[in-house]
Amino acid sequence: MFHTIAIVDYGMGNLRSVQKAFEKIGIDCIITNNHDVIKNALKIVLPGVGAFKDAMNNLAELGLIDLLNQEVLVKKKHFLGICLGMQLIAQKSYEFGETTGLGWIDAEVVKFPQTNLKVPHVGWNNVHFISQSKLFTNIPEDTDFYFVHSYYFQSQENVTTAHCEYGIDFSCAIQKENIFAVQFHPEKSQTYGLKLLKNFANL
């Protein structure tokens, strides 16, 4: 079974909203954890909402960690991580103790510092581009995207393509070769969110 995009189903978050967003822009996609379907897809999307540790446990139980390493790191398929899906590609997270991630990027997932701002960071926020990324083709600088998160991605590698401010400056989009990831929810970010998904589908 061939599909343009496999949206990885590992029991974390509302994957249907991501699928509906791709369908709205006419992109063929499937929600699946079937290894053969993921192997046959052109591109892979890993969305997610929830706890990092639960997500890694679910990926392990479904045998998806080795599969994703093979498809993304070895076969170099285009990959898009969304929200928790961005955080999972880091080396580790400090949410509910320390948990090892997929380790594709030399990064840690850390909690927002204590300020007068509410955590989680929920709602619309401006995104500032700091390097050319094909994900942001024809999307204006300082576009608002929709966020929901308490932890953020802190990279030791120079992979950040966009950042955002919420008490601190944090990385909200990264790219390393074929690996793309965003902390915000493009599927909830209206016109320019759909544009970003289309840009990914057209890579």
Secondary structure, 3 states (H helix, E strand, C coil): CCCCEEEECCCCCCHHHHHHHHHHCCCCEEEECCHHHHHHCCEEEECCCCCHHHHHHHHHHCCHHHHHHHHHHHCCCEEEEECHHHHCCCCEECCCCCEECCCCCCEEEEECCCCCCCCCEEEEEECEECCCCHHHCCCCCCCEEEEEECEEEEECCCCEEEEEECCCEEEEEEEECCEEEECCCHHHCHHHHHHHHHHHHCC
